[in-house]
Amino acid sequence: MAELLKKEIDEALQGTAIAPKMGEETLLYKKFYIESYGCAMNFSDSEIVASILKEEGFGATTIMEEADLFLINTCSIRDKAEQTVRNRLHIFRREKKKKSGALIGVLGCMAERLKAKLLDEEKLVDMVVGPDAYRSLPMLIQEAESGQKGINVLLSREETYADISPVRLDNNGVSAFVSIMRGCNNMCTFCVVPFTRGRERSRDAGSILQECKALFGEGYKEITLLGQNVDSYHFTPPNEIDQSNSVTFALLLERVAQIDPKLRVRFSTSHPKDITDDVLFTMAKYPNICKYLHLPVQSGNTAVLQRMNRTYTREWYLNKVKRIKEIMPEADVSTDLIIGFCGETEEEHQDTLSLMDICKFSLAYMYTYSERPGTLAERRYTDDVPEATKQRRLEEVIAMYRGHSLTQYQASVGQTFEVLIENTSKRSEEHWSGRNSQNKMVVFPKGNYDLQQGNYVMVKVTNATSGTLLGEIVSI
């Protein structure tokens, strides 16, 4: 059954499968082309969209020129991301003009934020579909085909797409995302997510486990559980009064890990105020739960954190990182940093640098502050840090991070790690690439071993750059 399902999906991705219609008639799938930007949740949502479209007789294509339907799944977290989307939409419009009946749709957070502006003022698209409205996409396509503009950006308090089996797009057959919740209840002043993705709701735990088991049965060896704040996952079965039957994130993590020891489990993203000792002890208990946490700090200064409404202090964050290391000394921690937030002084910036020096993050996503329309920060504060100052501070942050990263990677030289083979190296057909439990990329010669993607190997690190471990296989 798994092989038949995989064959069906492969055919759909190639855009060559035949969709049965009424009676004995069949016709070739129409083809859709989709690009995704922003967080991993957007990429996961695109796989849900692919599944919905597949049921309607559409096949995916990775070749834009083949498409009848152009879709772009968008991010609104920074102005640069929105400008990238607009540039891509102009390219889509040029392609659309070459094919009669072709349509363009904007999905996701930017669709939710700008709504009808994309349809009426800028006239870039035929459809605008918010993150909670993907089930309505077939109806909106029909409306657009008839000449009407299709729009549905209604947010939902219940939608989790729990019953939809995503079509895996652009995957290596080894790693997959599994969405466990949607929305966010944290009102960080810089963030648009609560306004574009709605309130937090957790997906049925049974459907999550079923999807994870199915993926493992199809040959996937690594699953990343996704949510805006996975640590606040909490599912209680409908009509249950007894809260003892509720599933917390720690319990869900354990149940996924118990599917099979050869199934690696990762998760993202964690909020510092919500990650519990229960989660950390569960991670430590199961070898197949990766020893890696993405724990965004955003700033190293308590006053800035208060203006951001992060609801924790510098000291709280440092104690949380200390606790992680106490329970899992081998764990790596990565983070997000916003540089030049409203009112940030030089002293507050120095606090961010000093926090970095203490935590020595293995990976960091670093950005200058970009004011987003509709956020609490836009209403409460003035974006008063000069752009030149933001850029200078960002360069200092990047320089410190690179130094820490190089030191960390070089410290791995001589150590041996279990590595999951994910792909042939981008730089050499003679090398494999894959990650260890700490999420560090490892590149090593294929040698004469009979190996393939999805195999685990033991690799001894012989050299390192600031972002890659280089090694050789010592056992399989």
TORROSE-921402 format. One record per residue (C-alpha): residue number from 1; residue in three letters; y, z, x. Coordinates in nm, 3 decimals, padded with zeros to 5 digits. Each point is the difference from the previous one (the first is absolute). Example, Ala and Ser with C-alpha at 12.3 -4.5 7.8 and 13.67 -1.06 7.14 Angstrom:
TORROSE-921402
<pt 1 'ala' <-00.450 00.780 01.230>>
<pt 2 'ser' <00.344 -00.066 00.137>>
***
This chain:
TORROSE-921402
<pt 1 'met' <00.000 00.000 00.000>>
<pt 2 'ala' <00.241 00.092 00.282>>
<pt 3 'glu' <-00.067 -00.333 00.172>>
<pt 4 'leu' <00.067 -00.193 -00.321>>
<pt 5 'leu' <00.324 00.190 -00.055>>
<pt 6 'lys' <00.111 -00.064 00.357>>
<pt 7 'lys' <-00.080 -00.372 -00.038>>
<pt 8 'glu' <00.202 -00.015 -00.322>>
<pt 9 'ile' <00.298 00.168 00.166>>
<pt 10 'asp' <-00.022 -00.224 00.307>>
<pt 11 'glu' <00.003 -00.307 -00.223>>
<pt 12 'ala' <00.300 00.129 -00.191>>
<pt 13 'leu' <00.190 00.063 00.320>>
<pt 14 'gln' <-00.070 -00.353 00.116>>
<pt 15 'gly' <00.128 -00.132 -00.332>>
<pt 16 'thr' <-00.312 -00.213 -00.053>>
<pt 17 'ala' <-00.192 00.189 -00.264>>
<pt 18 'ile' <-00.048 -00.143 -00.350>>
<pt 19 'ala' <00.122 00.204 -00.294>>
<pt 20 'pro' <-00.213 -00.035 -00.314>>
<pt 21 'lys' <00.205 -00.066 -00.314>>
<pt 22 'met' <-00.080 -00.046 -00.366>>
<pt 23 'gly' <-00.331 -00.167 -00.075>>
<pt 24 'glu' <-00.137 -00.208 00.285>>
<pt 25 'glu' <00.339 -00.089 00.146>>
<pt 26 'thr' <00.098 00.104 00.351>>
<pt 27 'leu' <00.308 -00.063 00.208>>
<pt 28 'leu' <00.120 00.079 00.351>>
<pt 29 'tyr' <00.190 00.322 00.049>>
<pt 30 'lys' <00.372 -00.019 00.022>>
<pt 31 'lys' <00.114 00.153 00.324>>
<pt 32 'phe' <00.238 00.284 00.073>>
<pt 33 'tyr' <00.161 00.090 00.329>>
<pt 34 'ile' <00.114 00.359 00.054>>
<pt 35 'glu' <00.196 00.170 00.276>>
<pt 36 'ser' <00.031 00.377 00.028>>
<pt 37 'tyr' <00.271 00.204 00.170>>
<pt 38 'gly' <00.056 00.369 00.058>>
<pt 39 'cys' <-00.248 00.285 -00.027>>
<pt 40 'ala' <-00.379 -00.014 -00.020>>
<pt 41 'met' <00.027 00.071 -00.374>>
<pt 42 'asn' <00.162 -00.340 -00.050>>
<pt 43 'phe' <-00.287 -00.173 00.179>>
<pt 44 'ser' <-00.245 00.196 -00.214>>
<pt 45 'asp' <00.190 -00.099 -00.315>>
<pt 46 'ser' <-00.022 -00.367 00.102>>
<pt 47 'glu' <-00.378 00.035 -00.006>>
<pt 48 'ile' <00.022 00.135 -00.357>>
<pt 49 'val' <00.217 -00.298 -00.095>>
<pt 50 'ala' <-00.255 -00.235 00.160>>
<pt 51 'ser' <-00.275 00.153 -00.215>>
<pt 52 'ile' <00.205 -00.040 -00.320>>
<pt 53 'leu' <00.080 -00.362 00.083>>
<pt 54 'lys' <-00.359 -00.076 00.095>>
<pt 55 'glu' <-00.108 00.102 -00.350>>
<pt 56 'glu' <00.250 -00.254 -00.135>>
<pt 57 'gly' <-00.139 -00.289 00.201>>
<pt 58 'phe' <00.223 00.015 00.307>>
<pt 59 'gly' <-00.128 -00.014 00.357>>
<pt 60 'ala' <00.186 00.133 00.304>>
<pt 61 'thr' <00.115 -00.225 00.280>>
<pt 62 'thr' <00.148 00.084 00.337>>
<pt 63 'ile' <00.163 -00.345 00.018>>
<pt 64 'met' <00.336 00.005 -00.176>>
<pt 65 'glu' <00.007 -00.375 -00.059>>
<pt 66 'glu' <-00.318 00.020 -00.211>>
<pt 67 'ala' <00.138 00.252 -00.248>>
<pt 68 'asp' <00.096 -00.040 -00.364>>
<pt 69 'leu' <00.126 00.357 -00.015>>
<pt 70 'phe' <00.208 00.167 00.272>>
<pt 71 'leu' <00.012 00.379 -00.002>>
<pt 72 'ile' <00.173 00.245 00.228>>
<pt 73 'asn' <-00.072 00.374 -00.012>>
<pt 74 'thr' <00.317 00.171 00.106>>
<pt 75 'cys' <00.141 00.309 00.166>>
<pt 76 'ser' <00.341 00.156 -00.068>>
<pt 77 'ile' <-00.010 00.280 00.256>>
<pt 78 'arg' <00.257 -00.171 00.226>>
<pt 79 'asp' <00.259 -00.272 -00.047>>
<pt 80 'lys' <-00.162 -00.207 00.277>>
<pt 81 'ala' <-00.324 -00.014 -00.201>>
<pt 82 'glu' <00.185 -00.135 -00.304>>
<pt 83 'gln' <00.178 -00.264 00.208>>
<pt 84 'thr' <-00.336 -00.112 00.140>>
<pt 85 'val' <-00.130 -00.042 -00.355>>
<pt 86 'arg' <00.303 -00.204 -00.105>>
<pt 87 'asn' <-00.047 -00.229 00.299>>
<pt 88 'arg' <-00.364 -00.052 -00.094>>
<pt 89 'leu' <00.094 -00.073 -00.363>>
<pt 90 'his' <00.225 -00.286 00.111>>
<pt 91 'ile' <-00.297 -00.146 00.189>>
<pt 92 'phe' <-00.217 00.041 -00.310>>
<pt 93 'arg' <00.261 -00.186 -00.206>>
<pt 94 'arg' <-00.017 -00.296 00.237>>
<pt 95 'glu' <-00.379 -00.007 -00.036>>
<pt 96 'lys' <00.021 00.040 -00.377>>
<pt 97 'lys' <00.213 -00.314 -00.030>>
<pt 98 'lys' <-00.283 -00.202 00.157>>
<pt 99 'lys' <-00.249 00.090 -00.274>>
<pt 100 'ser' <00.047 -00.041 -00.374>>
<pt 101 'gly' <-00.063 00.317 -00.198>>
<pt 102 'ala' <00.000 00.234 00.297>>
<pt 103 'leu' <00.132 00.354 -00.056>>
<pt 104 'ile' <00.149 00.279 00.213>>
<pt 105 'gly' <-00.042 00.369 -00.071>>
<pt 106 'val' <00.141 00.313 00.163>>
<pt 107 'leu' <-00.220 00.310 -00.017>>
<pt 108 'gly' <00.038 00.361 00.103>>
<pt 109 'cys' <00.287 00.229 00.090>>
<pt 110 'met' <00.274 -00.260 00.044>>
<pt 111 'ala' <-00.095 -00.147 -00.338>>
<pt 112 'glu' <00.032 00.343 -00.155>>
<pt 113 'arg' <00.335 00.071 00.165>>
<pt 114 'leu' <00.179 -00.332 -00.059>>
<pt 115 'lys' <-00.171 -00.097 -00.325>>
<pt 116 'ala' <00.178 -00.283 -00.183>>
<pt 117 'lys' <00.245 -00.063 00.283>>
<pt 118 'leu' <-00.268 -00.202 00.178>>
<pt 119 'leu' <-00.054 -00.209 -00.313>>
<pt 120 'asp' <00.349 -00.053 -00.132>>
<pt 121 'glu' <00.259 00.045 00.274>>
<pt 122 'glu' <-00.188 -00.134 00.299>>
<pt 123 'lys' <-00.238 -00.230 -00.192>>
<pt 124 'leu' <-00.257 00.030 00.277>>
<pt 125 'val' <-00.309 00.076 -00.205>>
<pt 126 'asp' <-00.182 -00.062 -00.327>>
<pt 127 'met' <-00.155 00.347 -00.036>>
<pt 128 'val' <00.087 00.356 00.096>>
<pt 129 'val' <-00.287 00.249 -00.021>>
<pt 130 'gly' <00.024 00.370 00.084>>
<pt 131 'pro' <-00.277 00.207 00.167>>
<pt 132 'asp' <-00.132 00.136 -00.332>>
<pt 133 'ala' <00.000 -00.333 -00.185>>
<pt 134 'tyr' <-00.253 -00.213 00.185>>
<pt 135 'arg' <-00.235 -00.013 -00.299>>
<pt 136 'ser' <00.269 -00.198 -00.184>>
<pt 137 'leu' <00.014 -00.266 00.272>>
<pt 138 'pro' <-00.221 -00.255 -00.185>>
<pt 139 'met' <00.224 00.024 -00.308>>
<pt 140 'leu' <00.314 -00.033 00.213>>
<pt 141 'ile' <-00.145 -00.309 00.169>>
<pt 142 'gln' <-00.055 -00.158 -00.341>>
<pt 143 'glu' <00.357 00.081 -00.099>>
<pt 144 'ala' <00.133 -00.149 00.323>>
<pt 145 'glu' <-00.211 -00.313 -00.047>>
<pt 146 'ser' <00.168 -00.049 -00.339>>
<pt 147 'gly' <00.343 00.018 00.161>>
<pt 148 'gln' <00.081 00.364 -00.073>>
<pt 149 'lys' <00.079 00.251 00.271>>
<pt 150 'gly' <-00.267 00.270 00.023>>
<pt 151 'ile' <00.096 00.360 00.072>>
<pt 152 'asn' <-00.182 00.332 -00.029>>
<pt 153 'val' <00.122 00.289 00.212>>
<pt 154 'leu' <-00.096 00.286 -00.229>>
<pt 155 'leu' <-00.121 00.306 00.188>>
<pt 156 'ser' <-00.305 00.188 -00.122>>
<pt 157 'arg' <-00.111 00.363 00.007>>
<pt 158 'glu' <-00.367 -00.098 -00.030>>
<pt 159 'glu' <-00.066 -00.331 00.180>>
<pt 160 'thr' <-00.222 00.033 00.310>>
<pt 161 'tyr' <-00.200 -00.329 -00.024>>
<pt 162 'ala' <-00.310 00.218 00.034>>
<pt 163 'asp' <-00.225 -00.251 -00.180>>
<pt 164 'ile' <00.099 -00.301 00.213>>
<pt 165 'ser' <-00.213 -00.094 00.298>>
<pt 166 'pro' <00.243 -00.145 00.257>>
<pt 167 'val' <-00.065 -00.337 00.164>>
<pt 168 'arg' <00.029 00.066 00.372>>
<pt 169 'leu' <00.262 -00.232 00.149>>
<pt 170 'asp' <00.038 -00.085 00.370>>
<pt 171 'asn' <-00.257 00.260 00.096>>
<pt 172 'asn' <-00.243 00.023 00.289>>
<pt 173 'gly' <-00.288 00.119 -00.218>>
<pt 174 'val' <00.009 00.332 00.185>>
<pt 175 'ser' <00.303 00.196 -00.125>>
<pt 176 'ala' <00.137 00.034 -00.353>>
<pt 177 'phe' <00.275 00.185 -00.187>>
<pt 178 'val' <-00.083 00.209 -00.307>>
<pt 179 'ser' <00.291 00.119 -00.213>>
<pt 180 'ile' <-00.052 00.355 -00.131>>
<pt 181 'met' <00.335 00.062 -00.169>>
<pt 182 'arg' <00.327 -00.165 -00.091>>
<pt 183 'gly' <00.364 00.103 -00.014>>
<pt 184 'cys' <00.179 00.293 00.159>>
<pt 185 'asn' <00.153 00.326 -00.123>>
<pt 186 'asn' <00.193 00.071 00.320>>
<pt 187 'met' <00.365 -00.087 -00.041>>
<pt 188 'cys' <00.092 -00.063 00.362>>
<pt 189 'thr' <00.364 -00.101 -00.013>>
<pt 190 'phe' <-00.046 -00.310 00.219>>
<pt 191 'cys' <-00.296 -00.143 -00.190>>
<pt 192 'val' <-00.030 -00.248 -00.288>>
<pt 193 'val' <-00.374 00.054 -00.062>>
<pt 194 'pro' <00.031 00.247 -00.293>>
<pt 195 'phe' <00.223 -00.255 -00.174>>
<pt 196 'thr' <-00.212 -00.308 00.078>>
<pt 197 'arg' <-00.350 00.148 -00.031>>
<pt 198 'gly' <00.054 00.276 -00.253>>
<pt 199 'arg' <-00.145 00.345 -00.032>>
<pt 200 'glu' <-00.305 00.117 00.184>>
<pt 201 'arg' <-00.343 -00.040 -00.163>>
<pt 202 'ser' <-00.346 00.033 00.149>>
<pt 203 'arg' <-00.280 -00.247 -00.053>>
<pt 204 'asp' <-00.335 00.099 -00.152>>
<pt 205 'ala' <-00.207 00.151 00.282>>
<pt 206 'gly' <-00.319 -00.164 -00.126>>
<pt 207 'ser' <00.152 -00.348 00.018>>
<pt 208 'ile' <00.117 00.065 00.356>>
<pt 209 'leu' <-00.346 00.107 00.111>>
<pt 210 'gln' <-00.157 -00.297 -00.176>>
<pt 211 'glu' <00.236 -00.242 00.178>>
<pt 212 'cys' <-00.067 00.163 00.338>>
<pt 213 'lys' <-00.378 -00.014 -00.049>>
<pt 214 'ala' <00.021 -00.364 -00.104>>
<pt 215 'leu' <00.204 -00.086 00.310>>
<pt 216 'phe' <-00.251 00.170 00.227>>
<pt 217 'gly' <-00.280 -00.185 -00.177>>
<pt 218 'glu' <00.181 -00.328 00.074>>
<pt 219 'gly' <00.011 00.080 00.370>>
<pt 220 'tyr' <00.339 00.165 00.040>>
<pt 221 'lys' <-00.003 00.279 00.258>>
<pt 222 'glu' <00.348 00.148 -00.036>>
<pt 223 'ile' <00.204 00.104 -00.302>>
<pt 224 'thr' <00.362 00.114 -00.009>>
<pt 225 'leu' <00.092 00.210 -00.304>>
<pt 226 'leu' <00.354 -00.091 -00.103>>
<pt 227 'gly' <00.278 00.176 -00.184>>
<pt 228 'gln' <00.370 00.070 00.037>>
<pt 229 'asn' <-00.103 00.361 00.057>>
<pt 230 'val' <-00.379 00.031 00.007>>
<pt 231 'asp' <00.004 00.377 00.052>>
<pt 232 'ser' <00.134 00.053 -00.350>>
<pt 233 'tyr' <-00.294 -00.189 -00.153>>
<pt 234 'his' <-00.137 00.205 -00.289>>
<pt 235 'phe' <-00.228 -00.140 -00.267>>
<pt 236 'thr' <-00.121 00.189 -00.304>>
<pt 237 'pro' <-00.242 -00.183 -00.233>>
<pt 238 'pro' <00.153 -00.083 -00.338>>
<pt 239 'asn' <-00.027 00.271 -00.267>>
<pt 240 'glu' <-00.105 00.254 00.262>>
<pt 241 'ile' <00.150 00.345 -00.042>>
<pt 242 'asp' <-00.195 00.158 00.286>>
<pt 243 'gln' <00.199 -00.072 00.318>>
<pt 244 'ser' <-00.308 00.085 00.209>>
<pt 245 'asn' <-00.118 -00.356 -00.063>>
<pt 246 'ser' <00.316 -00.144 00.154>>
<pt 247 'val' <-00.025 -00.205 00.318>>
<pt 248 'thr' <00.248 00.076 00.277>>
<pt 249 'phe' <00.065 -00.231 00.292>>
<pt 250 'ala' <-00.215 00.215 00.230>>
<pt 251 'leu' <-00.293 -00.026 -00.242>>
<pt 252 'leu' <00.048 -00.375 -00.048>>
<pt 253 'leu' <00.014 -00.050 00.376>>
<pt 254 'glu' <-00.326 00.191 00.039>>
<pt 255 'arg' <-00.177 -00.199 -00.272>>
<pt 256 'val' <00.102 -00.331 00.158>>
<pt 257 'ala' <-00.114 00.121 00.342>>
<pt 258 'gln' <-00.337 00.096 -00.147>>
<pt 259 'ile' <-00.071 -00.358 -00.116>>
<pt 260 'asp' <-00.144 -00.078 00.344>>
<pt 261 'pro' <00.057 00.129 00.356>>
<pt 262 'lys' <00.061 -00.361 00.110>>
<pt 263 'leu' <00.293 -00.041 -00.237>>
<pt 264 'arg' <00.323 00.087 00.178>>
<pt 265 'val' <00.270 00.158 -00.216>>
<pt 266 'arg' <00.375 -00.009 00.060>>
<pt 267 'phe' <00.293 00.082 -00.227>>
<pt 268 'ser' <00.374 -00.057 -00.028>>
<pt 269 'thr' <00.259 00.134 -00.055>>
<pt 270 'ser' <00.034 00.379 00.020>>
<pt 271 'his' <00.305 00.207 -00.089>>
<pt 272 'pro' <00.052 00.297 00.237>>
<pt 273 'lys' <00.060 00.240 -00.289>>
<pt 274 'asp' <-00.327 -00.086 -00.174>>
<pt 275 'ile' <-00.273 -00.041 00.262>>
<pt 276 'thr' <-00.223 00.309 -00.019>>
<pt 277 'asp' <-00.244 00.180 00.225>>
<pt 278 'asp' <-00.272 -00.110 -00.241>>
<pt 279 'val' <00.073 -00.362 00.092>>
<pt 280 'leu' <00.010 00.080 00.372>>
<pt 281 'phe' <-00.328 00.195 -00.008>>
<pt 282 'thr' <-00.164 -00.284 -00.196>>
<pt 283 'met' <00.116 -00.246 00.267>>
<pt 284 'ala' <-00.138 00.223 00.273>>
<pt 285 'lys' <-00.333 00.045 -00.181>>
<pt 286 'tyr' <-00.090 -00.369 -00.033>>
<pt 287 'pro' <-00.022 -00.216 00.315>>
<pt 288 'asn' <00.053 -00.316 -00.208>>
<pt 289 'ile' <00.343 00.118 -00.123>>
<pt 290 'cys' <00.233 -00.135 00.266>>
<pt 291 'lys' <00.195 00.253 00.202>>
<pt 292 'tyr' <00.336 -00.155 -00.067>>
<pt 293 'leu' <00.286 00.091 -00.233>>
<pt 294 'his' <00.315 -00.188 -00.087>>
<pt 295 'leu' <00.250 00.279 -00.067>>
<pt 296 'pro' <00.356 -00.134 -00.046>>
<pt 297 'val' <00.265 00.242 00.124>>
<pt 298 'gln' <00.307 -00.228 -00.044>>
<pt 299 'ser' <00.227 00.236 00.200>>
<pt 300 'gly' <-00.034 00.289 00.242>>
<pt 301 'asn' <00.298 00.190 -00.138>>
<pt 302 'thr' <-00.021 00.237 -00.297>>
<pt 303 'ala' <00.347 -00.078 -00.137>>
<pt 304 'val' <-00.077 -00.373 -00.001>>
<pt 305 'leu' <-00.337 00.069 -00.165>>
<pt 306 'gln' <00.183 00.194 -00.271>>
<pt 307 'arg' <00.236 -00.293 -00.061>>
<pt 308 'met' <-00.308 -00.221 -00.022>>
<pt 309 'asn' <-00.158 00.248 -00.249>>
<pt 310 'arg' <-00.318 00.012 00.206>>
<pt 311 'thr' <-00.061 00.362 -00.116>>
<pt 312 'tyr' <-00.118 00.126 00.340>>
<pt 313 'thr' <00.173 00.114 00.317>>
<pt 314 'arg' <-00.034 -00.099 00.363>>
<pt 315 'glu' <-00.196 00.321 00.061>>
<pt 316 'trp' <-00.234 -00.070 -00.294>>
<pt 317 'tyr' <-00.082 -00.343 00.138>>
<pt 318 'leu' <-00.060 00.128 00.353>>
<pt 319 'asn' <-00.230 00.273 -00.135>>
<pt 320 'lys' <-00.190 -00.260 -00.202>>
<pt 321 'val' <-00.059 -00.213 00.311>>
<pt 322 'lys' <-00.104 00.315 00.190>>
<pt 323 'arg' <-00.248 00.082 -00.278>>
<pt 324 'ile' <-00.146 -00.352 00.014>>
<pt 325 'lys' <-00.059 00.039 00.373>>
<pt 326 'glu' <-00.155 00.346 -00.049>>
<pt 327 'ile' <-00.257 -00.132 -00.245>>
<pt 328 'met' <-00.049 -00.341 00.165>>
<pt 329 'pro' <00.110 00.001 00.364>>
<pt 330 'glu' <-00.108 -00.363 00.035>>
<pt 331 'ala' <00.212 -00.124 -00.291>>
<pt 332 'asp' <00.294 -00.236 00.043>>
<pt 333 'val' <00.313 00.018 -00.215>>
<pt 334 'ser' <00.234 -00.291 -00.075>>
<pt 335 'thr' <00.331 00.007 -00.185>>
<pt 336 'asp' <00.299 -00.177 -00.155>>
<pt 337 'leu' <00.355 00.056 00.125>>
<pt 338 'ile' <00.331 -00.095 -00.164>>
<pt 339 'ile' <00.283 -00.017 00.250>>
<pt 340 'gly' <00.367 00.044 -00.094>>
<pt 341 'phe' <-00.041 00.146 -00.349>>
<pt 342 'cys' <00.319 00.093 -00.182>>
<pt 343 'gly' <00.207 00.253 00.196>>
<pt 344 'glu' <-00.242 00.019 00.296>>
<pt 345 'thr' <00.182 00.153 00.297>>
<pt 346 'glu' <-00.085 -00.043 00.366>>
<pt 347 'glu' <-00.147 00.351 00.006>>
<pt 348 'glu' <-00.222 -00.079 -00.300>>
<pt 349 'his' <-00.115 -00.318 00.173>>
<pt 350 'gln' <-00.090 00.204 00.308>>
<pt 351 'asp' <-00.217 00.221 -00.223>>
<pt 352 'thr' <-00.201 -00.308 -00.097>>
<pt 353 'leu' <-00.052 -00.082 00.368>>
<pt 354 'ser' <-00.107 00.357 00.078>>
<pt 355 'leu' <-00.245 00.004 -00.292>>
<pt 356 'met' <-00.149 -00.325 00.129>>
<pt 357 'asp' <-00.035 00.158 00.343>>
<pt 358 'ile' <-00.197 00.287 -00.152>>
<pt 359 'cys' <-00.223 -00.205 -00.231>>
<pt 360 'lys' <-00.053 -00.303 00.228>>
<pt 361 'phe' <-00.096 -00.233 -00.284>>
<pt 362 'ser' <-00.273 -00.256 00.066>>
<pt 363 'leu' <00.180 -00.254 -00.221>>
<pt 364 'ala' <00.344 -00.006 -00.159>>
<pt 365 'tyr' <00.176 -00.229 -00.244>>
<pt 366 'met' <00.370 00.025 00.089>>
<pt 367 'tyr' <00.291 -00.143 -00.199>>
<pt 368 'thr' <00.374 00.038 -00.033>>
<pt 369 'tyr' <00.110 00.127 -00.340>>
<pt 370 'ser' <00.053 -00.274 -00.258>>
<pt 371 'glu' <00.177 00.111 -00.318>>
<pt 372 'arg' <-00.190 -00.113 -00.309>>
<pt 373 'pro' <00.177 -00.057 -00.334>>
<pt 374 'gly' <-00.097 00.248 -00.269>>
<pt 375 'thr' <-00.126 00.273 00.232>>
<pt 376 'leu' <00.124 00.358 -00.008>>
<pt 377 'ala' <00.146 -00.045 00.349>>
<pt 378 'glu' <00.217 -00.286 -00.120>>
<pt 379 'arg' <00.144 00.223 -00.273>>
<pt 380 'arg' <00.032 00.321 00.203>>
<pt 381 'tyr' <00.089 -00.098 00.355>>
<pt 382 'thr' <00.200 -00.244 00.207>>
<pt 383 'asp' <-00.184 -00.226 00.243>>
<pt 384 'asp' <00.243 00.103 00.271>>
<pt 385 'val' <-00.190 -00.039 00.327>>
<pt 386 'pro' <00.136 -00.312 00.175>>
<pt 387 'glu' <-00.255 -00.279 00.045>>
<pt 388 'ala' <00.051 -00.002 00.377>>
<pt 389 'thr' <-00.076 00.373 00.011>>
<pt 390 'lys' <-00.312 -00.049 -00.213>>
<pt 391 'gln' <-00.125 -00.271 00.234>>
<pt 392 'arg' <00.065 00.206 00.311>>
<pt 393 'arg' <-00.183 00.299 -00.146>>
<pt 394 'leu' <-00.287 -00.222 -00.110>>
<pt 395 'glu' <-00.035 -00.134 00.354>>
<pt 396 'glu' <-00.018 00.357 00.131>>
<pt 397 'val' <-00.268 00.088 -00.254>>
<pt 398 'ile' <-00.202 -00.313 00.083>>
<pt 399 'ala' <00.025 00.069 00.374>>
<pt 400 'met' <-00.129 00.355 -00.045>>
<pt 401 'tyr' <-00.282 -00.116 -00.227>>
<pt 402 'arg' <-00.110 -00.269 00.247>>
<pt 403 'gly' <-00.015 00.254 00.280>>
<pt 404 'his' <-00.212 00.236 -00.207>>
<pt 405 'ser' <-00.226 -00.283 -00.117>>
<pt 406 'leu' <-00.066 -00.123 00.354>>
<pt 407 'thr' <-00.081 00.353 00.115>>
<pt 408 'gln' <-00.234 00.054 -00.294>>
<pt 409 'tyr' <-00.184 -00.327 00.048>>
<pt 410 'gln' <-00.034 00.051 00.373>>
<pt 411 'ala' <-00.149 00.346 -00.066>>
<pt 412 'ser' <-00.289 -00.176 -00.175>>
<pt 413 'val' <-00.106 -00.178 00.320>>
<pt 414 'gly' <-00.346 00.121 00.098>>
<pt 415 'gln' <-00.087 00.116 -00.351>>
<pt 416 'thr' <-00.267 -00.159 -00.220>>
<pt 417 'phe' <00.065 -00.072 -00.368>>
<pt 418 'glu' <-00.197 -00.132 -00.294>>
<pt 419 'val' <00.171 -00.324 -00.101>>
<pt 420 'leu' <-00.047 -00.200 -00.318>>
<pt 421 'ile' <00.010 -00.371 00.083>>
<pt 422 'glu' <00.256 -00.163 -00.228>>
<pt 423 'asn' <00.083 -00.339 00.150>>
<pt 424 'thr' <-00.014 -00.224 00.300>>
<pt 425 'ser' <00.299 00.083 00.219>>
<pt 426 'lys' <00.310 -00.209 -00.074>>
<pt 427 'arg' <00.042 -00.070 00.370>>
<pt 428 'ser' <-00.356 -00.088 00.098>>
<pt 429 'glu' <-00.305 -00.138 -00.177>>
<pt 430 'glu' <-00.209 00.189 00.256>>
<pt 431 'his' <00.120 00.343 -00.114>>
<pt 432 'trp' <-00.045 00.218 -00.308>>
<pt 433 'ser' <00.271 00.221 -00.148>>
<pt 434 'gly' <-00.034 00.307 -00.219>>
<pt 435 'arg' <00.135 00.350 -00.049>>
<pt 436 'asn' <-00.126 00.343 00.090>>
<pt 437 'ser' <00.018 00.302 -00.230>>
<pt 438 'gln' <00.356 00.073 00.116>>
<pt 439 'asn' <00.113 -00.347 -00.115>>
<pt 440 'lys' <00.055 -00.128 00.352>>
<pt 441 'met' <-00.080 -00.368 00.053>>
<pt 442 'val' <-00.274 -00.061 00.258>>
<pt 443 'val' <-00.071 -00.339 00.162>>
<pt 444 'phe' <-00.319 -00.062 00.198>>
<pt 445 'pro' <-00.219 -00.290 00.124>>
<pt 446 'lys' <-00.270 -00.127 -00.236>>
<pt 447 'gly' <-00.250 -00.029 00.286>>
<pt 448 'asn' <-00.355 -00.102 -00.077>>
<pt 449 'tyr' <-00.048 00.243 -00.287>>
<pt 450 'asp' <-00.113 -00.127 -00.341>>
<pt 451 'leu' <00.294 00.143 -00.194>>
<pt 452 'gln' <00.215 -00.098 -00.296>>
<pt 453 'gln' <00.293 00.126 -00.204>>
<pt 454 'gly' <-00.087 00.328 -00.170>>
<pt 455 'asn' <-00.218 00.132 00.284>>
<pt 456 'tyr' <00.074 00.330 00.169>>
<pt 457 'val' <-00.002 00.017 00.379>>
<pt 458 'met' <00.076 00.262 00.263>>
<pt 459 'val' <00.279 -00.118 00.227>>
<pt 460 'lys' <00.119 00.164 00.322>>
<pt 461 'val' <00.372 -00.045 00.059>>
<pt 462 'thr' <00.081 -00.142 00.343>>
<pt 463 'asn' <00.370 -00.084 -00.039>>
<pt 464 'ala' <00.283 00.034 -00.249>>
<pt 465 'thr' <00.335 -00.143 -00.103>>
<pt 466 'ser' <00.250 00.177 -00.228>>
<pt 467 'gly' <-00.175 -00.142 -00.307>>
<pt 468 'thr' <-00.356 -00.102 00.095>>
<pt 469 'leu' <-00.302 00.155 00.166>>
<pt 470 'leu' <-00.206 -00.231 00.222>>
<pt 471 'gly' <-00.364 00.082 00.064>>
<pt 472 'glu' <-00.361 -00.103 00.024>>
<pt 473 'ile' <-00.309 00.061 -00.212>>
<pt 474 'val' <-00.222 00.280 00.125>>
<pt 475 'ser' <-00.246 00.012 -00.291>>
<pt 476 'ile' <-00.063 -00.148 -00.344>>
***
